[in-house]
Amino acid sequence: MHLTLDSQLRTTSVPAEIANLKRKGWVETTPPPYDSVTHYPPTWQSGQWIAGGELPPEPPVIVTMRSFRLACGRALMIQINAAIAAIEDIEQRWQAQQFLATSPTVSRSHPLVLSLSAALDKTAAEVDSIFASAQQLDLG
């Protein structure tokens, strides 16, 4: 049960404590339901119930490198390898090659994914589609 007094909130389920608080002027209050959009519980702020909250950030989309490669297909993987080979800075090229060759997973938000998608003129929707296909492969 939630009880309020002068913008303060107390929560208890002990009957004797509830009765004692009510004798001291505390009043029962009912919080609003969970926010239907965010599914966050209401919170007590500045003497009132506030429903919901901010939406949590989207979790990163991470897939196995194997599924990523399969979702890209042969033609796109050839383009990706060519784009990596065209990186002028030797250290950056080596890092990109190592990432592609040895990383067990790849994240949609990885800087290499972002730079290669721009270099290959892939739209965000096209990249999202590749990662969605890779996620399906990971599930199967």
VOPAGU-2260 file (C-alpha; in pm, 1 decimal, decimal comma):
REM VOPAGU-2260
SITE   aa  ch    i         X         Y         Z
SITE  MET   A    0       0,0       0,0       0,0
SITE  HIS   A    1     117,1     351,3     -78,3
SITE  LEU   A    2      52,7     632,0     171,0
SITE  THR   A    3     125,7    1004,1     135,5
SITE  LEU   A    4     168,9    1296,2     371,9
SITE  ASP   A    5     296,8    1641,5     272,8
SITE  SER   A    6     446,1    1522,2     -58,7
SITE  GLN   A    7     613,0    1226,0     109,5
SITE  LEU   A    8     548,0     868,5       4,3
SITE  ARG   A    9     563,9     554,7     218,0
SITE  THR   A   10     508,5     204,4      88,9
SITE  THR   A   11     430,9     -79,1     327,2
SITE  SER   A   12     227,0    -396,0     348,5
SITE  VAL   A   13     237,6    -432,1     728,5
SITE  PRO   A   14    -118,9    -380,3     863,4
SITE  ALA   A   15      -4,9    -236,8    1200,2
SITE  GLU   A   16     224,6      12,8    1027,0
SITE  ILE   A   17     -51,8     113,8     784,7
SITE  ALA   A   18    -294,2     173,3    1073,3
SITE  ASN   A   19     -33,0     372,9    1266,5
SITE  LEU   A   20      50,1     591,6     963,2
SITE  LYS   A   21    -319,8     656,6     893,8
SITE  ARG   A   22    -368,3     768,1    1256,1
SITE  LYS   A   23     -87,0    1019,4    1199,1
SITE  GLY   A   24    -261,2    1167,2     893,9
SITE  TRP   A   25    -113,1     962,8     612,5
SITE  VAL   A   26    -356,8     904,7     327,2
SITE  GLU   A   27    -374,3     606,3      95,7
SITE  THR   A   28    -283,7     680,4    -266,1
SITE  THR   A   29    -308,9     464,8    -573,5
SITE  PRO   A   30     -38,8     492,9    -837,6
SITE  PRO   A   31    -139,0     513,1   -1201,7
SITE  PRO   A   32     -95,7     196,4   -1406,6
SITE  TYR   A   33     219,7     113,6   -1597,7
SITE  ASP   A   34     272,4     335,9   -1899,0
SITE  SER   A   35     129,4     151,7   -2200,3
SITE  VAL   A   36     402,8     283,5   -2430,4
SITE  THR   A   37     715,9     246,3   -2219,0
SITE  HIS   A   38     584,4     -21,4   -1980,7
SITE  TYR   A   39     766,9     162,5   -1703,3
SITE  PRO   A   40     612,7     177,3   -1358,7
SITE  PRO   A   41     495,1     511,9   -1226,9
SITE  THR   A   42     733,1     701,6    -999,7
SITE  TRP   A   43     677,2     942,9    -712,6
SITE  GLN   A   44     833,8    1280,0    -794,8
SITE  SER   A   45     784,4    1615,7    -625,6
SITE  GLY   A   46     478,4    1501,7    -435,8
SITE  GLN   A   47     290,4    1342,6    -723,3
SITE  TRP   A   48     276,0    1026,5    -930,0
SITE  ILE   A   49     444,2    1047,5   -1269,6
SITE  ALA   A   50     336,0     777,6   -1512,1
SITE  GLY   A   51     591,8     598,7   -1725,1
SITE  GLY   A   52     930,5     731,0   -1812,4
SITE  GLU   A   53    1169,5     764,1   -2099,4
SITE  LEU   A   54    1190,6     480,6   -2344,4
SITE  PRO   A   55    1498,0     270,0   -2284,3
SITE  PRO   A   56    1760,2     287,3   -2557,1
SITE  GLU   A   57    1736,9      25,1   -2825,6
SITE  PRO   A   58    1976,6    -258,4   -2758,2
SITE  PRO   A   59    2251,0    -288,8   -3018,7
SITE  VAL   A   60    2191,5    -541,5   -3294,4
SITE  ILE   A   61    2474,2    -793,9   -3271,3
SITE  VAL   A   62    2501,3   -1097,2   -3497,5
SITE  THR   A   63    2762,6   -1363,5   -3557,7
SITE  MET   A   64    3015,5   -1283,4   -3825,4
SITE  ARG   A   65    2918,0   -1604,4   -4006,9
SITE  SER   A   66    2552,5   -1498,0   -4028,0
SITE  PHE   A   67    2656,0   -1147,2   -4129,1
SITE  ARG   A   68    2864,3   -1283,2   -4416,2
SITE  LEU   A   69    2585,1   -1514,4   -4529,0
SITE  ALA   A   70    2329,0   -1233,1   -4510,5
SITE  CYS   A   71    2556,8   -1008,3   -4717,5
SITE  GLY   A   72    2602,2   -1270,4   -4985,6
SITE  ARG   A   73    2900,6   -1331,3   -5210,3
SITE  ALA   A   74    2871,9   -1017,4   -5423,8
SITE  LEU   A   75    2847,8    -777,4   -5130,1
SITE  MET   A   76    3129,6    -951,5   -4942,4
SITE  ILE   A   77    3350,9    -902,6   -5250,0
SITE  GLN   A   78    3260,9    -530,6   -5243,9
SITE  ILE   A   79    3331,8    -511,9   -4869,3
SITE  ASN   A   80    3672,8    -676,6   -4911,0
SITE  ALA   A   81    3754,7    -440,9   -5198,8
SITE  ALA   A   82    3652,9    -137,3   -4993,8
SITE  ILE   A   83    3873,7    -254,5   -4706,4
SITE  ALA   A   84    4164,3    -314,5   -4946,3
SITE  ALA   A   85    4120,9      42,3   -5071,6
SITE  ILE   A   86    4171,5     196,4   -4726,0
SITE  GLU   A   87    4482,7     411,6   -4764,5
SITE  ASP   A   88    4604,8     410,7   -4404,6
SITE  ILE   A   89    4794,1      83,5   -4357,0
SITE  GLU   A   90    4709,3      51,8   -3985,9
SITE  GLN   A   91    4336,8     118,9   -4042,5
SITE  ARG   A   92    4331,3    -129,0   -4331,7
SITE  TRP   A   93    4502,1    -394,3   -4119,3
SITE  GLN   A   94    4258,4    -336,8   -3830,5
SITE  ALA   A   95    3958,9    -364,7   -4065,6
SITE  GLN   A   96    4097,8    -684,3   -4219,6
SITE  GLN   A   97    4158,1    -834,1   -3875,5
SITE  PHE   A   98    3811,5    -738,5   -3758,6
SITE  LEU   A   99    3649,1    -901,5   -4060,0
SITE  ALA   A  100    3867,1   -1211,9   -4035,3
SITE  THR   A  101    3869,4   -1278,8   -3661,9
SITE  SER   A  102    3575,4   -1113,3   -3486,3
SITE  PRO   A  103    3314,6   -1367,3   -3372,5
SITE  THR   A  104    3038,1   -1104,0   -3381,6
SITE  VAL   A  105    2956,3    -776,5   -3551,1
SITE  SER   A  106    2738,1    -495,1   -3421,8
SITE  ARG   A  107    2511,2    -283,3   -3641,4
SITE  SER   A  108    2658,8      25,3   -3476,4
SITE  HIS   A  109    3026,4     -72,3   -3518,0
SITE  PRO   A  110    3227,3     214,1   -3675,2
SITE  LEU   A  111    3354,1     -14,3   -3954,7
SITE  VAL   A  112    2997,7    -111,1   -4047,1
SITE  LEU   A  113    2901,8     255,9   -4056,3
SITE  SER   A  114    3200,0     362,0   -4267,2
SITE  LEU   A  115    3171,4      68,2   -4510,4
SITE  SER   A  116    2798,4     122,9   -4557,5
SITE  ALA   A  117    2872,5     484,5   -4649,0
SITE  ALA   A  118    3159,6     383,9   -4878,4
SITE  LEU   A  119    2938,7     130,3   -5056,6
SITE  ASP   A  120    2639,0     370,3   -5076,9
SITE  LYS   A  121    2416,5     143,7   -4868,7
SITE  THR   A  122    2115,8     305,5   -4706,5
SITE  ALA   A  123    2036,2     252,8   -4340,5
SITE  ALA   A  124    1736,5      43,3   -4447,5
SITE  GLU   A  125    1957,7    -181,8   -4659,3
SITE  VAL   A  126    2202,5    -233,1   -4372,6
SITE  ASP   A  127    1913,4    -294,5   -4130,9
SITE  SER   A  128    1780,0    -557,4   -4370,9
SITE  ILE   A  129    2116,3    -735,6   -4379,0
SITE  PHE   A  130    2131,2    -741,1   -4000,1
SITE  ALA   A  131    1768,9    -859,9   -3974,8
SITE  SER   A  132    1850,5   -1147,4   -4212,1
SITE  ALA   A  133    2161,9   -1227,4   -4009,2
SITE  GLN   A  134    1955,8   -1231,4   -3689,1
SITE  GLN   A  135    1718,5   -1482,0   -3847,0
SITE  LEU   A  136    2014,0   -1701,1   -3945,0
SITE  ASP   A  137    2146,3   -1682,8   -3589,0
SITE  LEU   A  138    1808,6   -1796,1   -3455,6
SITE  GLY   A  139    1784,9   -2087,8   -3698,8
